[in-house]
Amino acid sequence: MVSHGTDYGYHQHLTGRTVPCSECRTAHAEAAARWRARAERGEPPEHGTLYGYRVYSCRCGGCRRANTTYQRAYRAARKASKEAL
């Protein structure tokens, strides 16, 4: 199930190989703008995010949970697409 109107929802669309809705595209653009602004100011990553886990190699509990959530959704989507064939 896609969480519409969120950056996470945007990525759920991509994982499920569907076109992101306009609400998710807007949320993703806003999140990307916030990340760019933080990077330009040299601020550390926001914890509890997949971006912090992957780009900054943060291994705090929140970033690990974000990665685990993403990986589970990714694997479930791949399994579902293989079963559909």
C-alpha positions in Angstrom: 0.0 0.0 0.0 1.4 3.4 -1.0 1.5 6.2 1.6 0.2 9.0 -0.7 1.5 12.6 -0.3 4.9 11.5 1.3 8.4 11.1 0.1 8.3 7.5 1.2 5.1 7.1 -0.9 7.1 8.3 -3.9 9.7 5.6 -3.4 6.9 3.0 -2.8 5.6 3.9 -6.2 9.0 3.3 -7.8 9.5 0.0 -5.9 6.1 -1.2 -7.1 7.0 0.0 -10.6 4.0 2.4 -10.8 4.0 6.1 -11.8 4.1 8.3 -8.7 1.0 10.4 -8.1 1.2 14.2 -8.1 1.0 14.3 -4.3 4.0 12.0 -3.9 6.0 13.8 -6.6 5.4 17.1 -4.7 6.4 15.6 -1.4 9.6 14.1 -3.0 10.5 17.4 -4.5 10.1 19.2 -1.2 12.2 16.5 0.6 14.9 16.8 -2.0 15.0 20.6 -1.6 15.3 20.2 2.2 18.2 17.8 1.7 20.0 20.0 -0.7 19.6 23.0 1.6 21.0 20.9 4.6 23.9 19.7 2.5 24.8 23.2 1.3 24.9 24.3 5.0 27.1 21.3 5.8 24.6 19.9 8.4 24.6 16.2 9.3 21.8 13.9 8.0 18.4 13.7 9.6 18.4 10.5 11.6 15.8 7.8 11.0 16.0 8.0 7.2 17.1 5.8 4.4 19.2 8.6 3.1 21.1 8.9 6.3 21.7 5.1 6.3 22.9 4.9 2.7 24.6 8.2 1.9 26.0 9.1 5.3 26.5 5.5 6.5 24.7 6.3 9.7 23.9 3.1 11.7 21.8 4.6 14.5 18.7 2.7 15.4 16.4 5.0 13.4 18.4 4.8 10.2 18.7 1.0 10.5 14.9 0.8 10.9 14.4 3.0 7.8 16.7 0.7 5.8 15.0 -2.4 7.1 11.5 -1.1 6.2 12.7 -0.2 2.7 14.4 -3.5 2.2 11.3 -5.5 3.3 9.0 -3.5 1.0 11.5 -3.9 -1.9 11.8 -7.7 -1.4 8.0 -8.1 -1.1 7.5 -6.1 -4.3 10.1 -8.2 -6.2 8.5 -11.4 -4.9 5.1 -10.3 -5.9 6.3 -9.3 -9.4 8.0 -12.7 -9.8 4.8 -14.5 -8.7 2.7 -12.5 -11.2 4.8 -13.9 -14.1 
